[in-house]
Amino acid sequence: MGSRYVLTIDQSTSATKAVLFDQQGRVEHRVGIEHTQYYPKAGWVEHDAEEILQNTRVAARRVISESGVPQSSIECMGITNQRETIVAWDGRTGRPVYHAVVWQDERGTPYCRALEAMGAESSVRERTGLLLDTYFSATKLQWIVEQYEPARQVYESGWLMCGTIDSWLVWNLTDRAHFATDHTNACRTLLLDLRTLSWDPELSALFGLSRVRLPELRPSSGDYGVADLGGGLRLPILSVMGDSHAALFGQAAFATGQAKTTYGTGSSIMMNAGPSVPQPPKGVVVSVGWTTDEAATYVLEGNIHHTGDTVRWVRDNLGLFSDMEEAERSAAGLPDNGGVYLVPAFSGLGAPHWAHGIRACITGLSRGAGRAEIIRAAFESIAFQVRDVIEAMTQQGSESIAVSDLRVDGGPSRNSFLMQFQADMLNAPIHVASVEEVSARGVAFMSGLRAGIWRDSAELSALAIPATTFAPSIDPENRNMLLRGWNHAIAQALA
């Protein structure tokens, strides 16, 4: 019998990737297609959902044709996606009523403040495990319904279908036969009761969304219909997972207390919290890790708005380097950061600060500072922010959130300077994944388990050995000095 393959669609903030995995969990081939980023106003970020759908189909067909793998050897597919980004469309026409509003978007902040003033925050926190914050989907959708008249009209007609990107893709790829999402995506909307794992009508009413059509809830490992990808390519969708959850699964973090960081446009720091809903520490949230037909796994999570995006901003907006290798050389070539810190609050700060209405800043500039110092400050800001989230988790005193090491993935994890600095700031080993596409591998693992390609978690763990490890090597006094400088820069941004 020949090798068996799984196709994964990894729909991220900046691009849509199709990744083909073999039976050993290795990437056979990948194709990525970027989509347009829209910034209509300061703090607003949008995507074209129809462009993303088109790119999904093109990427899937290309990855198979370019790989040379026979279609008959590809047994199933899974979808992993950017999570809190929300799409609303007319169920009669199938057309979006507005651009997809991206997780980074801040336009829901006034709604959050109004609900806080009503005293709704504690109830929302208790039911959802989340903070009442515009990062999550509900207030983005509330804005679409209340502020955009064409959407309001569809809402009043009872035909407004709403969901995260996965549900939009599933509905379209299955020729509108399946309107469904999984619990990992649903739990990030502020509309799911974390304990019952069901949509909460009282939460929908709280956000003025009682008449929206929400997708059917299914396990992360489940039947999502058969996708028609064009060109005769039809595959059963056997798993759907939010990207951070898929990355935790792809890192084989199956035991309570194991943690990972995914470095992307933003970053998710996530820790396996076991089969029961934990109490959320201050500054971080509780989510569903993944679900199967038999059980649910829960996680603690902290989300950072701008990590890899910060480095791209230095490249694209400031023009200080042309490629990431040049940037790494510039940062590593300095003996220290020269006292320069960059706080990337381009759309506020996420965990553990959750501060909106502030903006990014660069502090500590001297007359001698230049491009290299700013590049280095951008890289260091990533490690500082991850450390802040881990600190918020571990300061709660719970044994279940003790961190002895960190499993990492995503493009910036290839940067040796950043990984060493991350280990130094955490004072803990950093294990870098053997494949960059860990979210894609996670949903491939979940799909393949359901298809019988892999037997159990022990077999998956054997396929997820890290590529390299970075051990802390910094002098503790120097670490403390750098952290004091970072905390001072954060205080300036918050002020």
C-alpha positions in Angstrom: 0.0 0.0 0.0 1.4 3.4 -0.9 1.8 6.4 1.3 -1.4 8.1 2.5 -1.7 11.9 2.4 -3.8 14.6 4.1 -4.5 18.1 2.6 -4.7 21.0 5.0 -6.0 24.5 4.3 -4.3 27.0 6.6 -6.2 30.2 6.2 -4.1 32.8 8.1 -4.2 36.6 8.6 -1.9 37.3 5.7 -2.3 34.4 3.3 -4.1 31.2 2.5 -1.9 28.1 2.3 -2.5 24.6 1.1 -0.2 22.1 2.7 0.1 18.4 1.8 1.3 16.1 4.5 2.5 12.5 4.1 2.1 9.6 6.5 5.2 10.6 8.5 3.7 14.0 9.2 6.2 15.7 6.8 5.3 18.5 4.4 5.2 17.1 0.9 4.5 20.4 -0.7 2.9 23.8 0.1 1.4 26.7 -1.8 0.6 30.1 -0.3 -1.4 32.9 -1.8 -1.5 36.3 0.0 -4.7 38.3 0.2 -5.2 42.1 0.4 -5.2 43.9 3.7 -7.7 46.8 4.0 -7.2 49.6 6.6 -10.2 51.9 6.0 -9.5 53.9 9.2 -7.0 53.9 12.1 -7.5 50.7 14.1 -9.7 49.1 11.4 -8.6 45.9 9.5 -10.6 44.1 6.9 -10.3 41.2 4.4 -12.3 40.2 1.3 -13.9 36.9 2.2 -14.6 36.1 -1.5 -10.9 36.7 -2.3 -10.0 34.3 0.5 -12.4 31.6 -0.9 -11.0 31.9 -4.4 -7.4 31.7 -3.1 -8.4 28.6 -1.1 -9.6 26.7 -4.2 -6.6 27.8 -6.3 -4.0 26.9 -3.6 -5.6 23.5 -3.1 -5.5 22.6 -6.8 -2.0 24.0 -7.2 -0.4 22.1 -4.3 -1.7 18.8 -5.7 -0.7 19.5 -9.3 2.7 20.8 -8.3 3.5 18.0 -5.9 2.8 15.2 -8.3 0.9 13.2 -5.7 -2.0 11.2 -7.2 -5.3 12.5 -6.1 -6.3 9.0 -5.2 -3.6 8.9 -2.4 -5.1 12.0 -0.7 -7.6 10.6 1.8 -9.1 13.7 3.5 -8.6 17.3 4.4 -8.8 19.7 7.3 -9.2 23.4 7.7 -7.4 25.6 10.2 -8.0 29.4 10.2 -7.5 32.8 11.8 -10.1 32.7 14.5 -11.8 35.9 15.7 -12.1 37.3 12.2 -15.9 37.4 11.4 -17.8 37.1 8.1 -21.4 38.0 7.6 -23.2 37.0 4.4 -26.7 36.9 2.9 -27.9 33.3 3.0 -30.0 33.8 -0.1 -27.3 35.2 -2.4 -24.3 33.8 -0.8 -22.5 37.2 -1.0 -20.8 38.8 2.0 -22.7 41.9 3.2 -19.5 43.5 4.3 -15.8 42.8 4.3 -14.6 40.3 6.9 -13.6 42.2 10.0 -10.3 41.0 11.2 -9.3 40.0 14.8 -6.9 43.0 15.0 -9.8 45.4 14.3 -10.7 47.8 17.2 -14.0 49.2 16.1 -15.9 47.3 18.7 -14.2 49.0 21.6 -17.2 51.5 22.3 -19.6 48.5 22.5 -17.3 46.8 25.0 -17.0 50.0 27.1 -20.8 50.4 27.1 -21.3 46.8 28.2 -18.7 47.2 31.0 -20.7 50.3 32.2 -23.8 48.1 32.3 -21.9 45.6 34.6 -21.9 42.8 32.0 -18.2 42.0 32.1 -18.2 39.5 35.0 -21.1 37.5 33.5 -19.5 37.4 30.0 -16.2 36.3 31.6 -17.9 33.6 33.6 -19.8 32.2 30.6 -17.3 32.5 27.9 -13.9 32.4 29.7 -13.0 35.5 27.7 -12.5 39.1 28.4 -15.0 41.6 27.2 -12.8 42.9 24.4 -13.0 43.9 20.8 -10.4 41.3 20.0 -13.2 38.7 20.0 -15.9 38.5 17.3 -19.2 39.6 18.9 -18.7 43.4 18.9 -17.2 43.3 15.4 -20.4 41.6 14.2 -22.5 44.0 16.3 -20.9 46.9 14.4 -21.7 45.4 11.0 -25.3 44.9 12.0 -25.8 48.3 13.6 -23.7 50.6 11.5 -23.9 49.2 8.0 -27.4 49.5 6.6 -27.3 46.8 3.9 -26.3 44.3 6.6 -29.0 45.6 8.9 -31.6 44.9 6.3 -30.4 41.3 5.8 -30.3 40.9 9.6 -33.9 42.1 9.9 -35.0 39.6 7.2 -33.6 36.8 9.2 -31.1 35.7 6.5 -27.9 37.0 7.9 -25.5 34.1 8.2 -22.4 34.7 10.4 -19.3 32.9 11.4 -15.6 32.7 11.5 -13.6 32.1 8.3 -13.8 28.3 8.7 -17.6 28.3 8.5 -17.6 30.5 5.4 -15.2 28.1 3.7 -17.0 25.0 4.7 -20.4 26.4 3.6 -19.0 27.3 0.2 -16.7 24.3 -0.4 -19.5 21.9 0.3 -21.9 23.7 -2.1 -23.8 25.2 0.9 -24.6 21.8 2.3 -22.9 22.3 5.6 -23.1 25.5 7.7 -20.9 24.4 10.6 -18.0 25.4 12.8 -16.0 23.7 15.6 -15.8 24.5 19.3 -12.3 26.1 19.1 -13.5 28.8 16.7 -16.9 29.2 18.3 -15.4 29.7 21.8 -13.6 32.9 20.5 -16.8 34.7 19.5 -18.1 35.7 23.0 -21.3 33.9 22.0 -20.5 30.3 23.3 -21.1 29.0 26.8 -17.8 27.3 27.6 -19.3 24.8 30.0 -22.2 23.6 27.9 -20.4 24.1 24.6 -23.5 25.6 23.0 -24.5 28.9 21.6 -25.9 31.1 24.4 -29.1 33.0 23.5 -28.6 35.5 26.3 -25.2 36.4 25.0 -26.5 36.9 21.5 -29.2 39.2 22.9 -26.6 41.1 25.0 -24.7 41.9 21.8 -27.9 42.7 19.8 -27.5 39.6 17.6 -30.5 37.5 18.4 -31.6 37.1 14.7 -28.2 36.1 13.2 -27.9 32.6 11.9 -24.9 30.9 13.6 -23.3 27.7 12.3 -24.0 24.3 13.7 -21.5 23.3 16.4 -19.4 20.2 15.7 -16.3 18.6 17.3 -12.9 19.6 16.0 -12.6 16.0 14.7 -15.9 15.6 12.8 -17.7 15.3 9.5 -17.9 18.6 7.7 -19.0 17.3 4.4 -17.2 16.8 1.1 -15.3 19.8 -0.3 -15.5 20.4 -4.1 -12.2 22.1 -4.8 -12.6 22.2 -8.5 -10.9 20.3 -11.3 -12.5 17.0 -10.1 -10.9 17.3 -6.7 -13.3 16.3 -3.9 -12.2 15.4 -0.4 -14.0 14.8 2.9 -13.4 17.6 5.5 -12.7 15.6 8.7 -11.4 18.4 11.0 -11.8 22.1 11.6 -9.7 23.9 14.2 -8.6 27.5 15.0 -5.0 28.0 14.1 -3.6 28.3 17.7 -5.4 25.2 18.8 -4.2 23.3 15.8 -0.7 24.4 16.6 -0.9 23.1 20.2 -2.2 19.8 18.8 0.5 19.8 16.1 3.2 20.3 18.8 1.8 17.1 20.5 1.1 19.1 23.6 -1.4 16.5 24.8 -0.6 16.6 28.5 -1.9 19.1 31.0 0.7 21.9 31.5 2.4 21.6 28.1 2.6 25.0 26.3 3.4 26.5 22.9 3.8 29.8 21.2 2.9 30.4 17.6 4.7 33.3 16.1 2.7 34.8 13.2 1.3 38.2 12.4 0.4 38.2 16.1 1.1 35.4 18.6 -0.8 33.0 20.7 0.7 31.5 23.9 -1.4 28.5 24.8 -1.2 25.9 27.5 -3.1 22.6 27.9 -5.3 23.0 31.0 -6.8 19.5 30.9 -10.4 18.1 30.6 -12.1 20.6 33.0 -12.7 24.3 32.7 -10.1 26.1 34.7 -10.3 29.5 36.5 -8.7 32.1 34.2 -5.7 33.9 35.6 -5.8 37.7 35.3 -4.9 38.9 31.8 -5.3 35.6 30.1 -8.4 33.7 28.9 -9.8 30.2 28.9 -10.7 28.5 25.6 -11.6 25.1 24.2 -8.3 23.4 23.2 -10.1 20.9 20.9 -13.0 18.5 21.0 -13.7 15.0 19.8 -16.9 12.9 19.9 -15.8 11.7 23.4 -14.3 14.6 25.2 -13.1 18.3 25.4 -9.7 19.6 26.3 -9.4 23.2 27.6 -6.5 25.7 27.5 -5.2 28.9 29.0 -4.3 31.4 26.4 -2.8 34.9 26.0 -2.9 36.7 22.6 -0.5 39.3 21.4 -1.7 41.6 18.6 1.6 42.4 16.8 4.7 40.2 16.7 5.8 39.1 13.2 3.7 42.1 12.0 6.0 44.4 13.9 9.1 43.3 12.0 7.2 43.6 8.7 6.2 47.2 9.7 9.9 48.0 10.2 10.6 46.5 6.8 7.6 47.8 4.8 6.9 51.2 6.5 10.3 52.3 7.6 12.3 50.5 4.9 15.1 49.6 7.3 15.9 46.2 5.7 15.0 44.1 2.7 14.8 40.5 3.9 14.6 38.7 7.3 18.2 37.4 7.0 19.5 40.9 6.7 17.4 41.9 9.7 18.7 39.1 11.9 22.3 40.0 11.0 21.7 43.6 11.9 20.1 42.7 15.3 22.7 40.1 16.2 25.6 42.4 15.1 24.9 44.8 18.1 26.4 44.1 21.5 23.1 45.2 23.1 19.9 47.1 22.4 21.4 50.5 23.3 18.5 51.2 25.6 16.0 51.3 22.6 12.6 49.6 23.0 9.7 49.3 20.6 6.2 48.8 22.0 4.1 47.6 19.0 0.7 48.9 20.2 -0.4 49.6 16.6 -3.9 48.4 17.5 -3.6 48.5 21.3 -2.0 45.8 23.4 -3.4 42.4 23.9 -2.6 40.0 26.8 -1.9 40.6 29.6 -2.5 44.3 29.3 -5.6 44.4 27.1 -5.2 48.2 26.5 -7.0 49.9 23.6 -6.9 53.5 22.5 -3.1 53.7 22.7 -0.5 53.6 20.0 3.0 52.2 19.3 6.1 54.0 20.5 9.8 53.8 20.4 11.6 54.8 23.5 15.3 55.3 24.5 16.5 56.7 21.3 19.9 58.4 21.6 21.7 60.4 18.9 23.8 57.4 18.1 20.9 55.0 17.6 20.1 53.9 14.1 18.5 51.3 11.9 20.1 48.3 13.6 18.8 49.4 17.1 15.3 49.8 15.8 15.4 46.4 14.0 16.7 44.8 17.2 14.0 46.5 19.3 11.4 45.0 17.0 12.7 41.5 17.5 13.1 41.9 21.2 9.6 43.3 21.6 8.3 39.8 20.4 10.2 38.0 23.2 9.3 40.6 25.8 5.6 40.3 25.0 5.6 36.5 25.1 7.4 36.6 28.4 4.7 39.0 29.8 2.0 36.5 29.0 3.9 33.5 30.5 4.5 35.6 33.6 0.8 36.3 33.9 0.0 32.6 33.7 2.6 31.4 36.2 2.1 34.2 38.7 -1.3 32.7 39.6 0.4 29.9 41.6 -1.4 27.1 40.0 0.6 23.9 39.4 -1.3 23.3 36.1 0.3 26.4 34.6 3.9 25.9 35.6 6.1 26.3 32.5 9.4 24.3 32.3 9.9 24.8 28.6 8.1 26.3 25.5 7.4 24.7 22.2 7.4 27.3 19.4 6.5 27.5 15.7 5.8 30.0 13.0 8.0 32.0 10.6 9.9 34.0 13.3 10.9 30.7 15.1 13.5 30.4 12.3 15.3 33.5 13.6 18.1 32.2 15.9 18.7 35.7 17.4 15.0 35.9 18.4 14.9 32.3 19.8 18.0 32.7 21.9 16.7 36.0 23.2 13.3 34.4 24.0 15.1 31.6 26.0 17.1 34.3 27.8 14.0 36.3 28.8 12.0 33.3 29.9 14.9 31.6 31.5 13.6 28.4 30.0 14.5 26.1 27.0 12.8 26.9 23.7 12.0 23.9 21.5 11.6 24.8 17.8 9.2 22.7 15.8 10.7 20.6 13.0 8.2 22.0 10.5 7.1 25.6 10.1 3.5 24.6 9.3 2.6 23.4 12.8 -1.0 24.7 12.7 -1.5 22.9 9.4 0.2 19.8 10.8 -2.2 19.9 13.8 -5.3 19.8 11.8 -3.8 17.2 9.5 -3.1 15.0 12.6 -6.7 15.5 13.7 -8.1 14.7 10.3 -5.8 11.7 9.9 -6.7 10.3 13.2 -10.4 10.3 12.2 -9.5 8.7 8.8 -7.4 6.0 10.5 -4.1 7.2 9.0 -2.7 7.4 12.5 -3.7 5.3 15.5 -3.3 7.5 18.6 -1.5 10.4 20.3 1.6 8.3 21.0 2.1 7.8 17.3 1.7 11.5 16.7 4.1 12.4 19.5 6.8 10.4 17.8 6.3 12.4 14.6 6.5 15.8 16.4 10.2 15.8 17.6 11.6 19.4 17.7 14.2 20.5 15.3 16.4 22.3 17.7 16.5 23.7 21.3 17.8 27.0 22.6 18.9 27.1 26.3 19.1 30.3 28.3 22.6 31.7 28.5 22.2 35.3 29.7 23.5 36.7 33.0 20.5 37.1 35.4 21.4 40.7 36.3 21.5 41.6 32.6 18.1 39.9 32.1 16.6 41.9 34.9 18.0 45.1 33.5 16.5 44.5 30.1 13.1 43.6 31.7 13.2 46.8 33.7 13.7 48.8 30.5 10.8 47.0 28.8 8.5 47.6 31.7 9.4 51.3 31.6 8.6 51.4 27.9 5.3 49.6 28.5 4.4 52.2 31.2 5.1 55.0 28.8 2.9 53.5 26.1 0.1 52.9 28.6 0.4 56.5 29.9 
